[in-house]
Amino acid sequence: MTQVLCIGSVLWDVIGRSASHMRQGSDVPGRISRLPGGVALNIAMTLKRFGVEPVLLSSIGRDAEGEALVVACEKLGLDCQHLYRSEDLPTDRYMAIEGANGLVAAIADAHSLEATGDKILTPLITGPFGTQARPFAGVISLDGNLTHSLLEEIAVSPLFAQCDLRVAPASPGKAERLMPFLYHGRALLYVNLEEAMLLCNTTCATAHDAAKALLAKGASRVLVTDGAKPACDGDAREMIVQPPPDVLATRVTGAGDTFMATHMAAELAGSSRVEALRQALDTAARYVSGETAL
């Protein structure tokens, strides 16, 4: 099995879903669930399904919610030994409302992760995964729930100079935090069309156009998705465009994380870029249709 470090948000997802179309002020019947979530955790859970051994690097409080979250993660077979456990900070949470017309609204409370700062990176500084003298040379997934200053530091840090770094913004509201990775061209960026346009400060009609714009800004490689429309995997050598399967979407939260993790696992298993993109689109489509769990 391949080991991947998953750095970023590990929290509780509180999701309200309704079969009704919703707008601002809607009050409708539905279901409310609480599940382990956060970008880093969602990616780790999907990687585990594909035979990859994920290690979580994040911040979780020592409150009751934090203790329950760690137990849930360990039951999923995830490595929680290197989590930063805060005595003072509460466990983070994410809340979303989804209707038949998609995501209505969401709030990510990742303040504890932001307050913890670079303490979550200690296993890459003093071991066991890396040191200043011997930086980590494996695969890392990273999300934009970290602060802009910490992401900026990671984008230039020698601690990350030798790794295969895969980065996602976590949400359109945090997309601009990934600007340092455009300037320094160090990572593979996974973004949707809206996030790509925010990063480029321009309007793009397609994922292909957005990928070209990101590369022109300095990115080394990008994967841009656009919901039910074609996605693009682009770098200086080639641009691969593929449409996702046509499915009826029943949920949205976690779809991008599922796409990213599946794509990472496929490439780690030796799939070509064309096949890895196809596998990621297929798995994400099954997820949004409700056919598979995260």
Order of alpha helices (4+ residues) and beta strands (2+ residues): beta-beta-beta-alpha-beta-beta-alpha-beta-beta-beta-alpha-alpha-beta-alpha-beta-alpha-beta-alpha-alpha-beta-beta-beta-alpha-alpha
